């Protein structure tokens, strides 16, 4: 904290800032948040790499989480993620929670719901297509998880965002 870290050219900060600015101009606060999260995730990955000696679990978890948020449609599950780090599922979940302050399962749902929020507010694609693009095989399961996280059904959320944009 409060220590400058050289990140070199491995993160295109100006490119990220341009995308964030464009999303801000469009009034799309969700896209702004997602883009800011993506940028800071990349920076965090660089910092973790610089601070790590070898391939520590922390160094592996940060890019794994970034990949999960960048590609929520993939079949993310604790078993396969723990195998990538060559640790048990229990230890993986403990590492994940200690590092990010949220369980891996809840974070998978958050990644999918955040992406769904973007799709629902920026596209007119059917809910079933949105569910599929967010990694859900069942639109009903998607709707339940979406409502649990946001408090709205996908349809209600889309209507709310459209009404807000029209103002």
Secondary structure, 3 states (H helix, E strand, C coil): CCCCCCCCCCCCHHHHHHHHHHHHHHCCHHHHHHHHHHHHHHHHHHHHHHHCCCCCHHHHHHHHHHHHHHCCCCCCCHHHHHHHCCCCHHHHHHHHHHHHCCCHHHHHHHHHHHHHHHHHHHCCCCHHHHHHHCCCCCHHHHHHHHHHHHCCCHHHHHHHHHHHHHC
